[in-house]
């Protein structure tokens, strides 16, 4: 489907409520699976039409965001539809990676039980699944109220504070590795990894960028790679 150029007539013909937000459902074009629901404002629809990728509006952060802008789990628009009342949008997408920040394929993984709502779809069992979940959580905290979480506080304090924490955690990891127990070293490594991920996110990057760089180096001697770096 070729998306039309964004224009005011097209966008304003939707049934916008006073809040200026409409729900947008993302559906996998290949499987028909419903992936997620998020919110869009007029500008998000404009960006989606203009770029061909899914854009949403974050109510918690009060700003636009492109799906996958930090995780790499983008949604390319295959079809864009609205319902009969023009108050809901359907993004039929080509999904890269999991749609949910938990690392699951979609966000609808809980079902009612006698004990309450419980996950009926387990997390992926790969060792890196917790990192994918953490990366999504970190992304969600950008621009959030600093009083709601430590991650939001770090983002509010800015790059200098974040990098200071990375340095502190790196020192603690070194000390734990040389003077502590293996368990303490692992704990400090987890703290260091978390703060590294926050630092990457603050710069608009993620572990996916690190993975891409490691893939680029695959098969290249470490000595050769080091020698190829710019001097100074």
C-alpha positions as CSV (number, residue, x, y, z in Angstrom):
1,X,0.0,0.0,0.0
2,X,1.4,3.4,-1.0
3,X,0.7,5.9,1.8
4,X,-0.5,9.3,0.7
5,X,1.4,12.4,1.6
6,X,0.2,13.8,5.0
7,X,-2.3,16.6,4.7
8,X,-4.6,18.5,7.0
9,X,-7.8,17.4,5.3
10,X,-6.9,13.8,5.7
11,X,-5.8,14.1,9.3
12,X,-8.6,16.4,10.4
13,X,-11.3,14.1,9.0
14,X,-10.6,11.7,11.8
15,X,-12.9,11.9,14.8
16,X,-10.6,13.6,17.2
17,X,-11.8,13.9,20.8
18,X,-11.1,16.8,23.1
19,X,-7.9,15.0,24.4
20,X,-6.5,15.1,20.8
21,X,-5.6,11.4,21.1
22,X,-6.9,8.3,19.3
23,X,-6.0,4.7,20.0
24,X,-3.9,2.9,17.4
25,X,-3.8,-0.8,17.2
26,X,-0.7,-2.5,15.6
27,X,-1.2,-5.8,13.8
28,X,1.4,-8.0,12.2
29,X,0.9,-8.0,8.5
30,X,2.4,-11.5,8.1
31,X,0.5,-13.3,10.9
32,X,-2.5,-11.2,11.6
33,X,-1.5,-11.2,15.3
34,X,-2.5,-8.1,17.3
35,X,0.7,-6.7,18.7
36,X,0.0,-3.7,20.8
37,X,-2.2,-0.6,21.4
38,X,-0.8,2.9,21.8
39,X,-2.0,6.4,21.3
40,X,-1.6,8.9,18.5
41,X,-2.1,12.6,18.1
42,X,-2.3,14.5,14.9
43,X,1.5,14.9,14.6
44,X,2.0,11.2,15.2
45,X,-0.3,10.4,12.3
46,X,1.5,13.0,10.2
47,X,4.9,11.4,10.9
48,X,3.5,7.9,10.3
49,X,2.2,8.9,6.9
50,X,5.3,10.9,6.0
51,X,7.9,8.3,7.1
52,X,6.1,5.0,6.5
53,X,7.0,3.9,10.0
54,X,4.8,3.8,13.1
55,X,4.8,6.8,15.3
56,X,2.9,7.2,18.6
57,X,2.3,9.8,21.4
58,X,3.5,8.9,24.9
59,X,1.0,10.1,27.4
60,X,3.5,9.6,30.3
61,X,6.2,11.6,28.6
62,X,4.0,14.0,26.7
63,X,5.9,13.6,23.5
64,X,6.1,11.8,20.1
65,X,8.0,8.6,19.8
66,X,8.8,6.3,16.9
67,X,8.4,2.6,17.6
68,X,11.9,1.1,17.8
69,X,13.8,4.4,18.0
70,X,16.0,3.0,20.7
71,X,15.4,-0.8,20.6
72,X,15.5,-1.2,16.8
73,X,12.2,-3.0,16.9
74,X,10.6,-0.8,14.3
75,X,7.2,-1.1,12.7
76,X,7.1,-0.4,8.9
77,X,3.6,0.5,7.8
78,X,2.1,-2.0,5.3
79,X,-1.5,-0.6,5.6
80,X,-3.1,2.2,7.5
81,X,-6.8,2.0,8.2
82,X,-9.5,3.6,10.4
83,X,-12.7,2.1,11.6
84,X,-16.3,3.0,10.7
85,X,-16.4,5.8,13.3
86,X,-13.0,7.1,12.4
87,X,-12.0,7.2,16.0
88,X,-9.5,4.3,16.0
89,X,-6.6,3.6,13.7
90,X,-5.2,0.2,12.6
91,X,-1.5,0.0,11.8
92,X,-0.8,-3.2,9.7
93,X,2.9,-3.5,10.1
94,X,6.1,-5.3,9.3
95,X,7.4,-5.8,12.9
96,X,11.1,-6.1,13.5
97,X,11.8,-8.1,16.7
98,X,9.3,-8.3,19.6
99,X,6.6,-5.6,19.8
100,X,6.5,-5.6,23.6
101,X,9.1,-4.0,25.8
102,X,9.0,-7.2,27.9
103,X,10.6,-9.1,25.0
104,X,7.4,-10.9,24.1
105,X,6.0,-11.0,20.6
106,X,3.0,-8.9,21.6
107,X,1.7,-7.0,24.6
108,X,-1.4,-9.1,25.1
109,X,0.0,-12.0,27.1
110,X,-2.1,-11.9,30.3
111,X,-5.4,-13.8,30.8
112,X,-7.9,-13.9,33.6
113,X,-7.6,-16.7,36.1
114,X,-9.0,-17.4,39.6
115,X,-5.9,-15.8,41.0
116,X,-6.2,-12.7,38.8
117,X,-4.5,-11.7,35.6
118,X,-1.6,-13.9,34.9
119,X,0.9,-14.3,32.0
120,X,0.0,-17.1,29.7
121,X,2.9,-16.6,27.4
122,X,6.3,-17.0,29.0
123,X,9.2,-14.7,28.3
124,X,11.6,-15.8,25.6
125,X,14.1,-18.2,27.2
126,X,17.2,-16.7,25.6
127,X,19.8,-15.4,28.0
128,X,19.5,-11.9,26.5
129,X,15.8,-11.7,27.0
130,X,16.1,-9.8,30.3
131,X,18.3,-7.2,28.6
132,X,15.6,-6.6,25.9
133,X,13.0,-6.2,28.6
134,X,15.3,-3.7,30.5
135,X,16.0,-1.8,27.4
136,X,12.3,-1.3,26.7
137,X,11.7,-0.2,30.3
138,X,14.6,2.3,30.1
139,X,13.2,3.7,26.9
140,X,9.8,4.2,28.5
141,X,11.3,6.2,31.4
142,X,12.8,8.9,29.2
143,X,10.9,12.1,29.9
144,X,8.9,10.5,32.7
145,X,8.4,12.2,36.1
146,X,11.7,12.0,38.0
147,X,9.8,11.1,41.1
148,X,8.5,7.9,39.6
149,X,11.7,6.0,39.1
150,X,15.5,6.1,39.4
151,X,15.9,5.8,35.7
152,X,13.7,8.9,35.1
153,X,15.7,10.7,37.7
154,X,18.9,9.9,35.9
155,X,17.5,11.2,32.6
156,X,16.4,14.4,34.3
157,X,19.8,14.9,35.8
158,X,21.4,14.7,32.4
159,X,24.4,13.2,30.6
160,X,27.1,14.3,33.0
161,X,25.4,12.6,36.0
162,X,24.7,9.5,34.0
163,X,28.3,9.2,32.8
164,X,29.4,9.8,36.4
165,X,27.3,6.8,37.5
166,X,28.8,4.7,34.7
167,X,32.3,5.5,36.0
168,X,31.3,4.8,39.6
169,X,29.8,1.4,38.7
170,X,32.8,0.5,36.6
171,X,35.1,1.1,39.6
172,X,32.8,-0.9,41.9
173,X,32.9,-3.8,39.4
174,X,36.7,-3.7,39.3
175,X,36.9,-3.7,43.1
176,X,34.4,-6.5,43.4
177,X,36.3,-8.6,40.8
178,X,39.6,-8.1,42.5
179,X,38.6,-8.1,46.2
180,X,35.1,-9.5,46.4
181,X,33.3,-12.7,45.6
182,X,32.2,-14.0,42.2
183,X,28.6,-13.3,43.2
184,X,29.4,-9.7,44.1
185,X,31.2,-9.2,40.8
186,X,28.1,-10.4,38.9
187,X,25.9,-8.0,41.0
188,X,28.2,-5.1,40.2
189,X,28.3,-6.1,36.5
190,X,24.5,-6.0,36.4
191,X,24.6,-2.4,37.9
192,X,27.2,-1.4,35.4
193,X,25.3,-2.9,32.5
194,X,22.1,-1.0,33.5
195,X,23.9,2.4,33.7
196,X,25.6,1.7,30.4
197,X,22.2,1.1,28.8
198,X,20.9,4.3,30.3
199,X,23.9,6.2,28.9
200,X,23.3,4.7,25.5
201,X,19.6,5.5,25.6
202,X,20.4,9.1,26.6
203,X,22.4,9.4,23.4
204,X,19.7,7.9,21.2
205,X,21.5,4.5,21.0
206,X,20.9,1.0,22.4
207,X,22.4,-2.4,22.9
208,X,21.3,-3.1,19.3
209,X,23.9,-0.6,18.1
210,X,26.5,-2.3,20.3
211,X,25.5,-5.7,18.8
212,X,25.8,-4.3,15.3
213,X,29.3,-3.0,16.1
214,X,30.3,-6.4,17.5
215,X,28.9,-8.1,14.4
216,X,31.0,-5.8,12.3
217,X,34.1,-6.9,14.1
218,X,33.3,-10.6,13.8
219,X,36.3,-12.4,12.2
220,X,38.6,-9.4,12.6
221,X,41.7,-9.9,14.8
222,X,41.5,-7.8,18.0
223,X,45.0,-6.5,17.3
224,X,44.0,-5.5,13.7
225,X,40.8,-3.8,14.9
226,X,42.7,-1.9,17.6
227,X,45.3,-0.8,15.1
228,X,42.6,0.5,12.7
229,X,41.2,3.0,15.3
230,X,41.9,6.7,14.8
231,X,44.9,7.9,16.8
232,X,44.4,10.4,19.6
